[in-house]
Amino acid sequence: MTAPTPRLSPTAGFVNAMARHAIRGLDARVRELEGEVADAREAGHALRIARDFNASRAAGYIDRSGLDSPRETA
């Protein structure tokens, strides 16, 4: 014997459709926010690298002599 096909009441079908619609909209918003978080994280890494580079240069660990002046050709 086969089981009867499940059916939703009209109200339950409407609620189900509205829930699916809301979830689709929220999925798009979540992807958008994840992109913004990734951009902010990347900007933070760039600032941290720049800060570390400046600290190393200020401490004298980076020798830029010869890099700032134009090369002399022989």
C-alpha positions in Angstrom: 0.0 0.0 0.0 1.4 3.4 -0.9 1.3 6.4 1.4 -1.0 9.3 0.6 0.6 12.4 -1.0 1.2 15.1 1.7 -0.7 18.3 1.0 -0.4 21.6 2.8 -3.4 23.7 3.7 -3.7 26.9 1.7 -2.5 28.9 4.7 0.5 26.6 5.3 1.3 26.8 1.6 1.3 30.6 1.7 3.5 30.7 4.8 5.9 28.3 3.2 6.1 30.4 0.1 6.7 33.6 2.1 9.4 31.9 4.1 11.1 30.7 0.9 10.9 34.2 -0.5 12.4 35.7 2.7 15.2 33.2 2.8 16.2 33.9 -0.8 16.4 37.7 0.0 18.4 37.0 3.1 20.8 34.7 1.3 21.6 37.6 -1.1 22.1 40.0 1.8 24.4 37.5 3.6 26.6 37.2 0.5 26.7 41.0 0.2 27.7 41.4 3.9 30.3 38.6 3.6 31.9 40.6 0.7 32.0 43.7 2.8 33.6 41.9 5.7 36.2 40.4 3.3 37.0 43.9 1.9 37.3 45.3 5.5 39.6 42.4 6.5 41.8 43.0 3.4 42.0 46.8 4.2 43.0 45.9 7.8 45.8 43.6 6.5 47.1 46.3 4.2 47.1 48.9 7.0 48.8 46.4 9.3 51.5 45.6 6.7 52.1 49.3 6.1 52.4 50.0 9.8 54.8 47.1 10.3 56.9 48.4 7.3 57.0 51.9 8.7 58.0 50.6 12.1 60.8 48.5 10.6 62.0 51.5 8.5 61.9 53.8 11.6 64.0 51.2 13.5 66.6 51.2 10.8 66.0 47.6 9.6 65.3 48.6 6.0 68.2 50.1 4.0 66.7 52.2 1.3 70.0 53.9 0.3 70.3 53.7 -3.5 66.7 52.9 -3.9 65.4 56.5 -3.6 68.0 58.1 -5.9 68.1 57.4 -9.7 70.6 54.8 -10.9 73.8 56.0 -12.4 74.6 54.5 -15.7 78.2 53.4 -16.3 
